[in-house]
Amino acid sequence: MAKWPNVPHCYGWLALDARGAWRMRDERAQALGLPGDRLTNSALVGFINRNYARDDRGCWYFQNGPQRVYLQLETTPFVARTDPAHGLVLHTGEPLTQIDSAYMTPEGALIVTNGDKAAQLDDRDVGQVSTWLRHRDQDVSDEVLLAWLDAPDEELTLRYGGRDLRVHPIAPDDIEQRFAFERNPAPA
């Protein structure tokens, strides 16, 4: 078998948006700061999902033969969606059988972790997941949640997989450092 050629890694051409869609970013999209075209080919999306990994620097990429295609991340490295059979499923199709921790930004973005995977909830699923929140052992109304976002306390919990997890406040600027990843990787 012939040796693979030495090809440079690719940066800026692929992105993951906050709703878990892969986006191809041509030179124009990169130059104008546009999100790029959503990838809809199921075979290509499946290939990217199967080959999605993290390097030692905390940069996420997919392995394309000998080349690493590094991702720009709009939010966390994973995006979670609700699923009737599994509760939450990552954008890669992996079910979240358990959650280790939960965080919420002042804007109400929910981030959950499972091992070394951090996933922000798709904003279209916030309404459904809000029914999983409790404050002081009571259901959470919009008013209670808005009050918590203004002045977080230790009494907001997320019920998932039969467990109640404390929801920790997190500032958007602290997300990358807290979960050890790079949103916009560049060559070392």
Long-range contacts (C-beta under 8 A, 24 or more apart in sequence): 4-65, 4-66, 5-66, 6-66, 7-65, 7-66, 7-67, 8-67, 9-61, 9-67, 9-68, 9-69, 9-70, 9-187, 10-64, 10-67, 10-68, 10-69, 10-70, 11-70, 11-185, 11-186, 11-187, 12-70, 12-72, 13-69, 14-48, 14-62, 14-69, 14-70, 14-71, 14-72, 15-71, 15-72, 15-73, 15-74, 16-60, 16-71, 16-72, 16-73, 16-74, 16-77, 16-79, 16-91, 17-74, 17-79, 18-74, 18-75, 18-79, 18-120, 18-122, 18-123, 19-79, 19-122, 19-123, 19-124, 20-78, 20-79, 20-81, 20-90, 20-91, 20-122, 21-91, 22-48, 25-72, 35-74, 49-91, 49-92, 49-93, 52-92, 54-116, 54-181, 57-182, 57-185, 57-188, 58-176, 58-180, 58-181, 58-182, 59-181, 59-182, 59-185, 60-181, 60-182, 60-185, 61-185, 70-185, 71-185, 72-183, 72-184, 72-185, 73-181, 73-182, 73-183, 73-184, 74-183, 75-109, 75-120, 75-175, 76-111, 76-118, 76-119, 76-120, 76-175, 76-179, 76-181, 77-117, 77-118, 77-119, 77-179, 77-181, 78-117, 78-118, 78-119, 78-120, 79-119, 79-120, 79-121, 79-122, 80-112, 80-119, 80-120, 80-121, 80-122, 80-125, 81-121, 81-122, 81-124, 81-125, 82-122, 82-125, 82-128, 82-129, 87-160, 87-161, 88-112, 88-119, 88-121, 88-160, 90-117, 90-119, 91-119, 97-161, 98-160, 98-161, 98-163, 99-158, 99-160, 99-161, 99-163, 99-165, 100-165, 101-165, 101-168, 102-158, 102-160, 102-165, 102-166, 102-167, 102-168, 103-167, 103-168, 103-169, 103-170, 103-178, 104-149, 104-152, 104-156, 104-167, 104-168, 104-169, 104-170, 105-169, 105-170, 105-171, 105-172, 105-175, 106-149, 106-169, 106-171, 106-172, 107-149, 107-172, 108-145, 108-149, 109-172, 110-158, 110-167, 111-170, 111-175, 111-179, 112-158, 112-160, 113-179, 116-180, 118-175, 118-179, 118-181, 129-158, 132-158, 132-159, 132-160, 133-157, 133-158, 133-159, 133-167, 134-158, 134-159, 134-164
